[in-house]
């Protein structure tokens, strides 16, 4: 599919009143905190069969998957 065809395809899926954006806007309140990878962890606990705690490197080593999907926001960007 050419770039022009891809743009037309995306534009054809826009709900009424939405406008297409090619960059995902950063929406947050305040500043983004800095996190040190050396002290970061991801913990799954509580009512789980096997609690889990991963450091940053182990978390990043997990399998990933690319998902392509339409996102439509109430602020009218898609």
Backbone atoms as SQL, in Angstrom:
CREATE TABLE atoms (id INTEGER PRIMARY KEY, chain TEXT, resi INTEGER, resn TEXT, atom TEXT, x REAL, y REAL, z REAL);
INSERT INTO atoms VALUES
  (1, 'A', 1, 'UNK', 'N', 0.861, -1.180, 0.000),
  (2, 'A', 1, 'UNK', 'CA', 0.000, 0.000, 0.000),
  (3, 'A', 1, 'UNK', 'C', 0.903, 1.238, 0.000),
  (4, 'A', 2, 'UNK', 'N', 0.607, 2.179, -0.852),
  (5, 'A', 2, 'UNK', 'CA', 1.407, 3.400, -0.920),
  (6, 'A', 2, 'UNK', 'C', 1.062, 4.318, 0.260),
  (7, 'A', 3, 'UNK', 'N', 1.903, 5.301, 0.491),
  (8, 'A', 3, 'UNK', 'CA', 1.665, 6.255, 1.586),
  (9, 'A', 3, 'UNK', 'C', 0.363, 7.022, 1.369),
  (10, 'A', 4, 'UNK', 'N', 0.060, 7.361, 0.119),
  (11, 'A', 4, 'UNK', 'CA', -1.183, 8.094, -0.187),
  (12, 'A', 4, 'UNK', 'C', -2.382, 7.204, 0.112),
  (13, 'A', 5, 'UNK', 'N', -2.327, 5.932, -0.322),
  (14, 'A', 5, 'UNK', 'CA', -3.424, 4.998, -0.048),
  (15, 'A', 5, 'UNK', 'C', -3.605, 4.782, 1.453),
  (16, 'A', 6, 'UNK', 'N', -2.483, 4.685, 2.181),
  (17, 'A', 6, 'UNK', 'CA', -2.549, 4.499, 3.630),
  (18, 'A', 6, 'UNK', 'C', -3.231, 5.696, 4.292),
  (19, 'A', 7, 'UNK', 'N', -2.883, 6.922, 3.873),
  (20, 'A', 7, 'UNK', 'CA', -3.505, 8.130, 4.420),
  (21, 'A', 7, 'UNK', 'C', -5.005, 8.151, 4.138),
  (22, 'A', 8, 'UNK', 'N', -5.382, 7.781, 2.903),
  (23, 'A', 8, 'UNK', 'CA', -6.809, 7.743, 2.545),
  (24, 'A', 8, 'UNK', 'C', -7.547, 6.710, 3.388),
  (25, 'A', 9, 'UNK', 'N', -6.924, 5.539, 3.591),
  (26, 'A', 9, 'UNK', 'CA', -7.547, 4.487, 4.388),
  (27, 'A', 9, 'UNK', 'C', -7.774, 4.967, 5.819),
  (28, 'A', 10, 'UNK', 'N', -6.759, 5.596, 6.413),
  (29, 'A', 10, 'UNK', 'CA', -6.906, 6.104, 7.788),
  (30, 'A', 10, 'UNK', 'C', -7.973, 7.186, 7.858),
  (31, 'A', 11, 'UNK', 'N', -7.979, 8.096, 6.894),
  (32, 'A', 11, 'UNK', 'CA', -8.959, 9.185, 6.885),
  (33, 'A', 11, 'UNK', 'C', -10.379, 8.638, 6.712),
  (34, 'A', 12, 'UNK', 'N', -10.534, 7.546, 5.966),
  (35, 'A', 12, 'UNK', 'CA', -11.869, 6.982, 5.751),
  (36, 'A', 12, 'UNK', 'C', -12.440, 6.370, 7.030),
  (37, 'A', 13, 'UNK', 'N', -11.591, 6.069, 8.011),
  (38, 'A', 13, 'UNK', 'CA', -12.054, 5.468, 9.267),
  (39, 'A', 13, 'UNK', 'C', -12.325, 6.499, 10.359),
  (40, 'A', 14, 'UNK', 'N', -12.183, 7.790, 10.049),
  (41, 'A', 14, 'UNK', 'CA', -12.402, 8.824, 11.054),
  (42, 'A', 14, 'UNK', 'C', -13.882, 8.972, 11.380),
  (43, 'A', 15, 'UNK', 'N', -14.245, 8.947, 12.647),
  (44, 'A', 15, 'UNK', 'CA', -15.631, 9.233, 13.014),
  (45, 'A', 15, 'UNK', 'C', -15.957, 10.701, 12.718),
  (46, 'A', 16, 'UNK', 'N', -17.229, 11.036, 12.552),
  (47, 'A', 16, 'UNK', 'CA', -17.609, 12.429, 12.297),
  (48, 'A', 16, 'UNK', 'C', -17.082, 13.358, 13.394),
  (49, 'A', 17, 'UNK', 'N', -16.523, 14.496, 12.985),
  (50, 'A', 17, 'UNK', 'CA', -16.032, 15.491, 13.942),
  (51, 'A', 17, 'UNK', 'C', -14.608, 15.277, 14.420),
  (52, 'A', 18, 'UNK', 'N', -13.996, 14.138, 14.072),
  (53, 'A', 18, 'UNK', 'CA', -12.614, 13.866, 14.481),
  (54, 'A', 18, 'UNK', 'C', -11.651, 14.395, 13.431),
  (55, 'A', 19, 'UNK', 'N', -10.416, 14.701, 13.839),
  (56, 'A', 19, 'UNK', 'CA', -9.382, 15.040, 12.861),
  (57, 'A', 19, 'UNK', 'C', -8.172, 14.150, 13.096),
  (58, 'A', 20, 'UNK', 'N', -7.516, 13.769, 12.006),
  (59, 'A', 20, 'UNK', 'CA', -6.394, 12.849, 12.045),
  (60, 'A', 20, 'UNK', 'C', -5.144, 13.551, 12.547),
  (61, 'A', 21, 'UNK', 'N', -4.465, 12.928, 13.487),
  (62, 'A', 21, 'UNK', 'CA', -3.174, 13.424, 13.939),
  (63, 'A', 21, 'UNK', 'C', -2.157, 12.317, 13.731),
  (64, 'A', 22, 'UNK', 'N', -0.939, 12.674, 13.352),
  (65, 'A', 22, 'UNK', 'CA', 0.086, 11.659, 13.116),
  (66, 'A', 22, 'UNK', 'C', 0.988, 11.460, 14.320),
  (67, 'A', 23, 'UNK', 'N', 0.853, 12.316, 15.320),
  (68, 'A', 23, 'UNK', 'CA', 1.636, 12.161, 16.535),
  (69, 'A', 23, 'UNK', 'C', 0.713, 12.048, 17.731),
  (70, 'A', 24, 'UNK', 'N', 1.026, 11.159, 18.632),
  (71, 'A', 24, 'UNK', 'CA', 0.201, 11.003, 19.824),
  (72, 'A', 24, 'UNK', 'C', 0.533, 12.132, 20.797),
  (73, 'A', 25, 'UNK', 'N', -0.443, 12.959, 21.132),
  (74, 'A', 25, 'UNK', 'CA', -0.154, 14.060, 22.051),
  (75, 'A', 25, 'UNK', 'C', 0.179, 13.533, 23.451),
  (76, 'A', 26, 'UNK', 'N', 1.054, 14.229, 24.123),
  (77, 'A', 26, 'UNK', 'CA', 1.411, 13.870, 25.494),
  (78, 'A', 26, 'UNK', 'C', 0.435, 14.582, 26.414),
  (79, 'A', 27, 'UNK', 'N', -0.368, 13.820, 27.130),
  (80, 'A', 27, 'UNK', 'CA', -1.375, 14.386, 28.014),
  (81, 'A', 27, 'UNK', 'C', -1.058, 13.984, 29.448),
  (82, 'A', 28, 'UNK', 'N', -0.603, 14.941, 30.229),
  (83, 'A', 28, 'UNK', 'CA', -0.327, 14.676, 31.635),
  (84, 'A', 28, 'UNK', 'C', -0.400, 15.987, 32.401),
  (85, 'A', 29, 'UNK', 'N', -0.561, 15.857, 33.683),
  (86, 'A', 29, 'UNK', 'CA', -0.597, 17.041, 34.547),
  (87, 'A', 29, 'UNK', 'C', 0.750, 17.149, 35.258),
  (88, 'A', 30, 'UNK', 'N', 1.356, 18.303, 35.176),
  (89, 'A', 30, 'UNK', 'CA', 2.627, 18.507, 35.866),
  (90, 'A', 30, 'UNK', 'C', 3.803, 17.953, 35.075),
  (91, 'A', 31, 'UNK', 'N', 4.919, 17.812, 35.754),
  (92, 'A', 31, 'UNK', 'CA', 6.129, 17.323, 35.105),
  (93, 'A', 31, 'UNK', 'C', 6.157, 15.796, 35.131),
  (94, 'A', 32, 'UNK', 'N', 6.908, 15.225, 34.213),
  (95, 'A', 32, 'UNK', 'CA', 7.077, 13.781, 34.153),
  (96, 'A', 32, 'UNK', 'C', 8.252, 13.422, 35.068),
  (97, 'A', 33, 'UNK', 'N', 8.028, 12.549, 36.047),
  (98, 'A', 33, 'UNK', 'CA', 9.118, 12.219, 36.971),
  (99, 'A', 33, 'UNK', 'C', 10.220, 11.426, 36.280),
  (100, 'A', 34, 'UNK', 'N', 11.437, 11.622, 36.720),
  (101, 'A', 34, 'UNK', 'CA', 12.574, 10.832, 36.234),
  (102, 'A', 34, 'UNK', 'C', 12.654, 9.577, 37.085),
  (103, 'A', 35, 'UNK', 'N', 12.896, 8.468, 36.447),
  (104, 'A', 35, 'UNK', 'CA', 12.973, 7.193, 37.144),
  (105, 'A', 35, 'UNK', 'C', 14.326, 6.557, 36.843),
  (106, 'A', 36, 'UNK', 'N', 14.998, 6.125, 37.886),
  (107, 'A', 36, 'UNK', 'CA', 16.281, 5.440, 37.724),
  (108, 'A', 36, 'UNK', 'C', 16.024, 3.965, 37.455),
  (109, 'A', 37, 'UNK', 'N', 16.500, 3.469, 36.316),
  (110, 'A', 37, 'UNK', 'CA', 16.283, 2.070, 35.953),
  (111, 'A', 37, 'UNK', 'C', 16.861, 1.118, 36.993),
  (112, 'A', 38, 'UNK', 'N', 17.940, 1.509, 37.649),
  (113, 'A', 38, 'UNK', 'CA', 18.587, 0.634, 38.631),
  (114, 'A', 38, 'UNK', 'C', 17.704, 0.365, 39.846),
  (115, 'A', 39, 'UNK', 'N', 16.804, 1.294, 40.166),
  (116, 'A', 39, 'UNK', 'CA', 15.959, 1.111, 41.348),
  (117, 'A', 39, 'UNK', 'C', 14.501, 0.823, 41.000),
  (118, 'A', 40, 'UNK', 'N', 14.179, 0.732, 39.715),
  (119, 'A', 40, 'UNK', 'CA', 12.806, 0.518, 39.251),
  (120, 'A', 40, 'UNK', 'C', 12.453, -0.953, 39.325),
  (121, 'A', 41, 'UNK', 'N', 11.207, -1.262, 39.706),
  (122, 'A', 41, 'UNK', 'CA', 10.739, -2.638, 39.609),
  (123, 'A', 41, 'UNK', 'C', 9.250, -2.667, 39.293),
  (124, 'A', 42, 'UNK', 'N', 8.807, -3.792, 38.795),
  (125, 'A', 42, 'UNK', 'CA', 7.402, -4.029, 38.458),
  (126, 'A', 42, 'UNK', 'C', 6.977, -5.247, 39.266),
  (127, 'A', 43, 'UNK', 'N', 6.003, -5.061, 40.154),
  (128, 'A', 43, 'UNK', 'CA', 5.579, -6.133, 41.041),
  (129, 'A', 43, 'UNK', 'C', 4.123, -6.488, 40.804),
  (130, 'A', 44, 'UNK', 'N', 3.863, -7.786, 40.694),
  (131, 'A', 44, 'UNK', 'CA', 2.507, -8.314, 40.611),
  (132, 'A', 44, 'UNK', 'C', 2.296, -9.120, 41.883),
  (133, 'A', 45, 'UNK', 'N', 1.358, -8.672, 42.709),
  (134, 'A', 45, 'UNK', 'CA', 1.133, -9.351, 43.979),
  (135, 'A', 45, 'UNK', 'C', -0.336, -9.380, 44.326),
  (136, 'A', 46, 'UNK', 'N', -0.627, -9.673, 45.564),
  (137, 'A', 46, 'UNK', 'CA', -2.020, -9.730, 45.996),
  (138, 'A', 46, 'UNK', 'C', -2.600, -11.106, 45.757),
  (139, 'A', 47, 'UNK', 'N', -3.804, -11.159, 45.238),
  (140, 'A', 47, 'UNK', 'CA', -4.500, -12.433, 45.022),
  (141, 'A', 47, 'UNK', 'C', -4.093, -13.051, 43.687),
  (142, 'A', 48, 'UNK', 'N', -2.826, -13.403, 43.565),
  (143, 'A', 48, 'UNK', 'CA', -2.311, -14.047, 42.361),
  (144, 'A', 48, 'UNK', 'C', -1.712, -15.399, 42.747),
  (145, 'A', 49, 'UNK', 'N', -1.700, -16.313, 41.807),
  (146, 'A', 49, 'UNK', 'CA', -1.144, -17.636, 42.075),
  (147, 'A', 49, 'UNK', 'C', 0.342, -17.594, 42.369),
  (148, 'A', 50, 'UNK', 'N', 1.069, -16.791, 41.605),
  (149, 'A', 50, 'UNK', 'CA', 2.513, -16.673, 41.788),
  (150, 'A', 50, 'UNK', 'C', 2.914, -15.206, 41.749),
  (151, 'A', 51, 'UNK', 'N', 3.220, -14.618, 42.901),
  (152, 'A', 51, 'UNK', 'CA', 3.702, -13.231, 42.892),
  (153, 'A', 51, 'UNK', 'C', 4.947, -13.108, 42.016),
  (154, 'A', 52, 'UNK', 'N', 5.154, -11.936, 41.468),
  (155, 'A', 52, 'UNK', 'CA', 6.245, -11.719, 40.526),
  (156, 'A', 52, 'UNK', 'C', 6.840, -10.343, 40.762),
  (157, 'A', 53, 'UNK', 'N', 8.160, -10.238, 40.687),
  (158, 'A', 53, 'UNK', 'CA', 8.827, -8.941, 40.769),
  (159, 'A', 53, 'UNK', 'C', 9.944, -8.939, 39.727),
  (160, 'A', 54, 'UNK', 'N', 9.887, -7.974, 38.803),
  (161, 'A', 54, 'UNK', 'CA', 10.879, -7.870, 37.737),
  (162, 'A', 54, 'UNK', 'C', 11.643, -6.557, 37.852),
  (163, 'A', 55, 'UNK', 'N', 12.963, -6.622, 37.656),
  (164, 'A', 55, 'UNK', 'CA', 13.732, -5.383, 37.572),
  (165, 'A', 55, 'UNK', 'C', 13.559, -4.834, 36.152),
  (166, 'A', 56, 'UNK', 'N', 14.123, -3.665, 35.896),
  (167, 'A', 56, 'UNK', 'CA', 13.916, -2.988, 34.624),
  (168, 'A', 56, 'UNK', 'C', 14.399, -3.828, 33.443),
  (169, 'A', 57, 'UNK', 'N', 15.592, -4.414, 33.558),
  (170, 'A', 57, 'UNK', 'CA', 16.143, -5.216, 32.457),
  (171, 'A', 57, 'UNK', 'C', 15.258, -6.428, 32.171),
  (172, 'A', 58, 'UNK', 'N', 14.772, -7.110, 33.211),
  (173, 'A', 58, 'UNK', 'CA', 13.911, -8.279, 33.028),
  (174, 'A', 58, 'UNK', 'C', 12.577, -7.882, 32.402),
  (175, 'A', 59, 'UNK', 'N', 12.041, -6.734, 32.823),
  (176, 'A', 59, 'UNK', 'CA', 10.788, -6.246, 32.250),
  (177, 'A', 59, 'UNK', 'C', 10.959, -5.953, 30.763),
  (178, 'A', 60, 'UNK', 'N', 12.063, -5.279, 30.415),
  (179, 'A', 60, 'UNK', 'CA', 12.325, -4.933, 29.014),
  (180, 'A', 60, 'UNK', 'C', 12.595, -6.175, 28.160),
  (181, 'A', 61, 'UNK', 'N', 13.047, -7.264, 28.780),
  (182, 'A', 61, 'UNK', 'CA', 13.356, -8.492, 28.048),
  (183, 'A', 61, 'UNK', 'C', 12.109, -9.325, 27.747),
  (184, 'A', 62, 'UNK', 'N', 10.961, -8.967, 28.323),
  (185, 'A', 62, 'UNK', 'CA', 9.730, -9.703, 28.048),
  (186, 'A', 62, 'UNK', 'C', 9.370, -9.582, 26.577),
  (187, 'A', 63, 'UNK', 'N', 8.677, -10.572, 26.026),
  (188, 'A', 63, 'UNK', 'CA', 8.279, -10.486, 24.620),
  (189, 'A', 63, 'UNK', 'C', 7.380, -9.277, 24.377),
  (190, 'A', 64, 'UNK', 'N', 7.522, -8.673, 23.223),
  (191, 'A', 64, 'UNK', 'CA', 6.693, -7.524, 22.862),
  (192, 'A', 64, 'UNK', 'C', 5.915, -7.844, 21.599),
  (193, 'A', 65, 'UNK', 'N', 4.930, -7.011, 21.351),
  (194, 'A', 65, 'UNK', 'CA', 4.086, -7.195, 20.174),
  (195, 'A', 65, 'UNK', 'C', 3.638, -5.819, 19.710),
  (196, 'A', 66, 'UNK', 'N', 3.671, -5.588, 18.414),
  (197, 'A', 66, 'UNK', 'CA', 3.196, -4.322, 17.871),
  (198, 'A', 66, 'UNK', 'C', 1.716, -4.464, 17.531),
  (199, 'A', 67, 'UNK', 'N', 0.912, -3.543, 18.037),
  (200, 'A', 67, 'UNK', 'CA', -0.521, -3.540, 17.765),
  (201, 'A', 67, 'UNK', 'C', -0.857, -2.235, 17.048),
  (202, 'A', 68, 'UNK', 'N', -1.504, -2.341, 15.911),
  (203, 'A', 68, 'UNK', 'CA', -1.932, -1.165, 15.160),
  (204, 'A', 68, 'UNK', 'C', -3.437, -1.034, 15.353),
  (205, 'A', 69, 'UNK', 'N', -3.866, 0.113, 15.904),
  (206, 'A', 69, 'UNK', 'CA', -5.287, 0.304, 16.190),
  (207, 'A', 69, 'UNK', 'C', -5.635, 1.780, 16.090),
  (208, 'A', 70, 'UNK', 'N', -6.894, 2.052, 15.806),
  (209, 'A', 70, 'UNK', 'CA', -7.391, 3.423, 15.802),
  (210, 'A', 70, 'UNK', 'C', -7.676, 3.841, 17.239),
  (211, 'A', 71, 'UNK', 'N', -7.311, 5.066, 17.585),
  (212, 'A', 71, 'UNK', 'CA', -7.614, 5.632, 18.900),
  (213, 'A', 71, 'UNK', 'C', -8.361, 6.935, 18.654),
  (214, 'A', 72, 'UNK', 'N', -9.563, 7.046, 19.193),
  (215, 'A', 72, 'UNK', 'CA', -10.375, 8.240, 19.017),
  (216, 'A', 72, 'UNK', 'C', -10.583, 8.884, 20.382),
  (217, 'A', 73, 'UNK', 'N', -10.199, 10.137, 20.523),
  (218, 'A', 73, 'UNK', 'CA', -10.239, 10.834, 21.794),
  (219, 'A', 73, 'UNK', 'C', -11.457, 11.773, 21.871),
  (220, 'A', 74, 'UNK', 'N', -11.938, 11.991, 23.071),
  (221, 'A', 74, 'UNK', 'CA', -13.065, 12.912, 23.252),
  (222, 'A', 74, 'UNK', 'C', -12.677, 14.350, 22.910),
  (223, 'A', 75, 'UNK', 'N', -11.375, 14.637, 22.832),
  (224, 'A', 75, 'UNK', 'CA', -10.940, 15.975, 22.434),
  (225, 'A', 75, 'UNK', 'C', -10.891, 16.117, 20.910),
  (226, 'A', 76, 'UNK', 'N', -11.412, 15.126, 20.196),
  (227, 'A', 76, 'UNK', 'CA', -11.642, 15.119, 18.758),
  (228, 'A', 76, 'UNK', 'C', -10.430, 14.790, 17.905),
  (229, 'A', 77, 'UNK', 'N', -9.341, 14.289, 18.477),
  (230, 'A', 77, 'UNK', 'CA', -8.249, 13.831, 17.617),
  (231, 'A', 77, 'UNK', 'C', -8.317, 12.322, 17.509),
  (232, 'A', 78, 'UNK', 'N', -7.875, 11.824, 16.377),
  (233, 'A', 78, 'UNK', 'CA', -7.828, 10.384, 16.110),
  (234, 'A', 78, 'UNK', 'C', -6.451, 10.024, 15.626);
